[in-house]
Amino acid sequence: MRFGRSFTWLLVALLVVCTTSIAGATASGKPIVLGCPLSTAFLYGWDAERGIKLAVDEINQAGGVTFDGASHPFKVEVIDTRSLEPGVPVSEALLGVEKLILEKKADFIVGGPVRSEAAMAVMDLLNKYQKVSIVTTGVLSPGYHKRIAANYDKFKYCFRNSSEIITIGKDMIKVFNQLNSEHGLKKAFIMVQDVAHARKAGGFIAKLLKGTGKWEVLGQEIYPTGSTDFSMGLLKARRLKAEVLFIWMDMPESAILLKQWKNMKMNCVPMGFMSAAEQPNFWDATKGNCEYTIVDAVNGGNVPSTMTPWTMKFVDAYKKKWGLEPEGYGTSSSYMAVYQLKEAIEAAGTLNPDAVIKALEAQDLMGVYGRMKFAKNHQIIPSDDPEKGAAGCMFQWQDGKRVQFFPKAGATGSIILPPWMK
């Protein structure tokens, strides 16, 4: 009987010791606050928030960020800057970021602001408060990293681990040329949303296509945000015998465009940058009308693939936590930013911004979508080979699934043309 009691007390003591050790391992130090200015009512905001929170959960459960003799948990503070909403001034983003810094005591800024104009305006605030930031979603303007290169001392706090319009455009041209070489397609018609980034993108793609010497640009139609009828543009594309319908729209009404395209049995394949079409539930939302649509998801890992050993681990973890696959642009990059900061802080051994900046500049990390290494202008270095740089992602909707075909590294299939085109 005495032995039984002694053994019981021994077990209790061991459990107390073990529990204390585990608790200490999972974060005894002061939390590191990540301030996340996002446009949370839109895909590129909510998926970024989910990616960030997934990474934070994983890191905190594994013991947090270790430096200066202690383990520190990450803490996430999100504020909705509404920067993607029509008519919302840039000042809203400025106020949001300042609130994160002054009231929420953010040590770092991660995610947005999502709109390019807002992110550019916030760069001055980051300098004022000496806060290191990693932009992970939206902000496609090359002006962001050009500004860092032109005035490094002022804007050295700013990093971007996602792609930008120049790289995205070049990736799209590679796919256009693939359609030309594999399927003999050579005529494109452009349809864009009437917002600044879409109009510029349409013009940029048209210029790149003409420069290939392989493609003819037949025309361009511009549609106001919220448009629900695209039939006139589709009829024009049909009359001109378009073979690729290039679309650049971030409005959900692009689903209507694809439905009209399918119903009209257009003799062309839709392709482009469509936020609604990136999402894993888009097939059900369109009742399969999105089949054969080619979509740019910007960074690898935003759809299932075998790009790196980490890619499917991320996809599976995201699905387990949020109940669906990664949702599109801004998901994998937002997740990776937290790991990049963890490694940089531990390498620096401090939260001092200058030390963390140097650690990020020297960082060489294999991540979800390839090798994560920043150029001198603090733009992530891109590559079609994930062993050499951060890889993009283009996929096609096939039989209810998002099938990555570009780049070849990690591809899960190849391009299929609609059967009525053959």
JORA-V318484 format. One record per run of one state. SS is the DSSP state (a for helix, b for strand, c for the rest). FROM is the first residue (numbers start at 1). TO is the last residue. Records with the same first field share a line. If there is no record, write none. Layout:
BEGIN
SS=FROM-TO ; FROM-TO
END
This chain:
BEGIN
c=1-1 ; 26-28 ; 39-42 ; 62-64 ; 68-69 ; 81-89 ; 103-107 ; 112-115 ; 130-132 ; 136-142 ; 151-151 ; 156-157 ; 161-164 ; 184-186 ; 194-195 ; 213-215 ; 224-230 ; 240-243 ; 250-253 ; 264-268 ; 279-281 ; 286-293 ; 297-310 ; 323-330 ; 349-352 ; 363-364 ; 368-369 ; 373-373 ; 375-378 ; 381-381 ; 383-389 ; 391-393 ; 399-400 ; 407-418 ; 422-422
a=2-25 ; 43-61 ; 90-102 ; 116-129 ; 143-150 ; 152-155 ; 165-183 ; 196-212 ; 231-239 ; 254-263 ; 275-278 ; 282-285 ; 311-322 ; 331-348 ; 353-362 ; 419-421
b=29-38 ; 65-67 ; 70-80 ; 108-111 ; 133-135 ; 158-160 ; 187-193 ; 216-223 ; 244-249 ; 269-274 ; 294-296 ; 365-367 ; 370-372 ; 374-374 ; 379-380 ; 382-382 ; 390-390 ; 394-398 ; 401-406
END
